Amino acid sequence: MHASQAPSPWVERWSHLVPAGGQVLDVACGQGRHMRWFSGRGHPVVGVDRAPEAVAAIGDLGEAVLADIENGPWPFAGRGFGGVVVTNYLWRPLLATIVDSVAPGGALIYETFAGGNETVGKPSRPDFLLRPGELLRACEGLRIVAYEDGFLDAPERFVQRIAAVRGTGESPPPRHRLASGARP
């Protein structure tokens, strides 16, 4: 279970990028804090986790999928989502699949641990820490709206995070309102 049930401030800040009414996929959703956030804003939500207790806790919010996405097939093959949210989770073999799950006009909001975190706590294994610029490279096919790579306090941690949108083929591309530092 995540230490807090409050949504990540990064997710809150960039959630306006998800099209109104767009279905949101929360990858490794845990107890569903981001599903609750998006559901409360009128989005249909889908959560996937490998823990049966997590899936049981989110069943009342929307589609709850029990799946080991690291060792089994991707349960959303052929599906696209108006929003894809990932926090505190990294499984490199799925990065491209996660990015590909963003539908045209949809948004990816991703935040997880980065190199340097091993100096302040867990996770500390390189397998679970993004390398410099790794999220940028993974999102090359998307339009990057915001990107950060650095250190955060309370709790101390090193993170990379990105907010990106998939184009719709429109010319010129749609405008995306940049959120101020304040929460929406």
C-alpha positions as CSV (number, residue, x, y, z in Angstrom):
1,M,0.0,0.0,0.0
2,H,1.3,3.5,-0.8
3,A,2.2,5.6,2.2
4,S,-0.4,8.2,1.3
5,Q,-3.8,8.0,-0.4
6,A,-3.4,11.6,-1.7
7,P,-2.7,11.8,-5.4
8,S,0.8,12.8,-6.5
9,P,1.1,16.5,-6.9
10,W,2.7,15.9,-10.3
11,V,-0.4,13.9,-11.3
12,E,-2.7,16.6,-9.9
13,R,-0.8,19.3,-11.7
14,W,-0.9,17.7,-15.2
15,S,-4.2,15.8,-15.0
16,H,-5.9,18.6,-17.1
17,L,-4.0,17.2,-20.1
18,V,-6.3,14.1,-20.2
19,P,-9.2,14.8,-22.5
20,A,-12.6,15.4,-20.8
21,G,-14.2,12.0,-20.3
22,G,-11.1,10.1,-21.5
23,Q,-10.6,6.7,-19.9
24,V,-7.6,6.6,-17.6
25,L,-5.3,3.6,-17.0
26,D,-3.4,3.5,-13.7
27,V,-0.5,1.1,-14.1
28,A,0.6,-0.7,-10.9
29,C,-2.3,1.2,-9.2
30,G,-2.0,-0.1,-5.7
31,Q,-4.9,1.1,-3.6
32,G,-6.1,3.3,-6.4
33,R,-5.2,6.9,-5.3
34,H,-5.0,8.1,-8.8
35,M,-8.0,6.2,-9.9
36,R,-10.0,8.0,-7.2
37,W,-8.5,11.3,-8.4
38,F,-9.6,10.8,-12.0
39,S,-12.9,9.2,-11.2
40,G,-13.7,12.2,-9.1
41,R,-13.2,14.3,-12.2
42,G,-15.6,12.4,-14.4
43,H,-13.1,10.0,-16.0
44,P,-13.8,6.3,-16.4
45,V,-10.9,4.5,-14.8
46,V,-9.0,1.2,-15.2
47,G,-6.4,0.0,-12.8
48,V,-4.0,-2.9,-13.0
49,D,-2.0,-4.5,-10.2
50,R,-0.6,-7.9,-9.4
51,A,-1.8,-7.8,-5.7
52,P,-5.3,-9.3,-5.2
53,E,-5.9,-7.0,-2.2
54,A,-5.2,-3.9,-4.3
55,V,-7.6,-5.1,-7.1
56,A,-10.2,-5.8,-4.5
57,A,-9.9,-2.3,-3.0
58,I,-10.4,-0.6,-6.4
59,G,-13.2,-2.7,-7.8
60,D,-15.9,-0.1,-6.9
61,L,-14.0,2.7,-8.9
62,G,-14.0,1.1,-12.4
63,E,-12.4,-1.7,-14.3
64,A,-10.0,-3.6,-11.9
65,V,-7.5,-5.9,-13.6
66,L,-5.5,-8.5,-11.7
67,A,-2.4,-9.2,-13.7
68,D,1.3,-9.7,-13.3
69,I,2.4,-7.4,-16.1
70,E,6.1,-8.2,-15.6
71,N,5.7,-11.9,-16.2
72,G,2.5,-12.2,-18.2
73,P,1.0,-10.7,-21.2
74,W,0.0,-7.0,-21.3
75,P,-3.7,-7.2,-20.5
76,F,-4.6,-4.1,-22.7
77,A,-3.2,-5.1,-26.0
78,G,-4.9,-3.1,-28.8
79,R,-6.5,-0.6,-26.3
80,G,-5.7,3.1,-26.1
81,F,-6.4,5.3,-23.2
82,G,-7.1,9.1,-22.9
83,G,-4.7,9.0,-20.0
84,V,-2.0,6.7,-18.7
85,V,-0.7,7.3,-15.2
86,V,2.4,5.6,-13.7
87,T,3.9,6.5,-10.3
88,N,6.6,4.8,-8.3
89,Y,6.9,2.0,-10.8
90,L,9.5,1.0,-13.4
91,W,9.7,-2.1,-15.5
92,R,11.8,-1.2,-18.5
93,P,10.5,-4.0,-20.8
94,L,7.1,-2.3,-20.6
95,L,8.1,1.3,-21.1
96,A,7.4,1.2,-24.9
97,T,4.1,-0.6,-24.3
98,I,3.0,1.9,-21.7
99,V,3.8,4.8,-24.1
100,D,2.0,3.0,-26.9
101,S,-1.1,2.7,-24.7
102,V,-1.7,6.5,-24.9
103,A,-4.5,7.1,-27.5
104,P,-4.3,10.0,-30.0
105,G,-5.0,13.2,-28.1
106,G,-4.3,11.4,-24.8
107,A,-1.7,12.1,-22.1
108,L,1.0,10.2,-20.3
109,I,1.7,11.3,-16.7
110,Y,4.7,9.4,-15.3
111,E,6.7,9.8,-12.2
112,T,9.2,7.4,-10.6
113,F,12.5,7.1,-8.9
114,A,15.8,8.1,-10.7
115,G,19.5,7.5,-10.3
116,G,20.8,9.0,-7.2
117,N,18.0,7.6,-5.0
118,E,20.4,4.9,-3.8
119,T,22.1,7.7,-1.8
120,V,18.9,8.5,0.2
121,G,16.9,5.3,0.5
122,K,14.9,2.6,-1.4
123,P,14.6,1.7,-4.1
124,S,18.3,1.6,-4.5
125,R,18.9,-1.1,-7.2
126,P,19.7,0.3,-10.7
127,D,16.9,-1.9,-12.1
128,F,14.4,0.3,-10.4
129,L,16.0,3.7,-11.0
130,L,15.7,5.6,-14.3
131,R,18.9,6.7,-16.0
132,P,19.4,10.3,-17.0
133,G,17.0,11.3,-19.8
134,E,15.5,7.8,-19.9
135,L,11.9,9.0,-19.8
136,L,12.6,11.6,-22.5
137,R,13.9,8.9,-24.8
138,A,11.0,6.5,-24.0
139,C,8.5,9.3,-25.0
140,E,10.1,10.4,-28.2
141,G,6.9,9.8,-30.1
142,L,4.9,12.1,-27.8
143,R,4.9,15.8,-27.4
144,I,6.6,16.6,-24.1
145,V,4.7,19.2,-22.1
146,A,6.8,19.0,-18.9
147,Y,9.8,17.1,-17.7
148,E,11.8,17.1,-14.5
149,D,14.8,15.1,-13.3
150,G,16.0,15.9,-9.8
151,F,15.7,15.8,-6.1
152,L,12.6,16.2,-4.0
153,D,12.3,16.7,-0.2
154,A,9.7,15.1,2.2
155,P,10.4,12.3,1.7
156,E,13.8,12.7,0.2
157,R,14.0,11.1,-3.2
158,F,15.4,11.4,-6.7
159,V,12.8,11.3,-9.4
160,Q,12.2,11.7,-13.1
161,R,8.7,12.8,-14.2
162,I,7.1,13.6,-17.5
163,A,3.8,14.9,-18.8
164,A,3.4,14.2,-22.5
165,V,0.6,14.0,-25.1
166,R,0.1,12.0,-28.2
167,G,-0.7,14.1,-31.3
168,T,-3.9,13.7,-33.2
169,G,-2.5,14.4,-36.6
170,E,-4.0,17.9,-36.5
171,S,-2.1,20.8,-38.0
172,P,-1.2,22.9,-36.0
173,P,-1.1,20.7,-32.9
174,P,-3.6,21.6,-30.1
175,R,-2.5,24.0,-27.4
176,H,-2.0,22.5,-24.0
177,R,-2.4,24.9,-21.1
178,L,0.6,24.8,-18.8
179,A,-0.3,24.6,-15.2
180,S,1.3,27.0,-12.7
181,G,3.1,25.6,-9.8
182,A,-0.1,25.8,-7.8
183,R,-2.4,22.8,-7.7
184,P,-5.4,23.1,-10.0
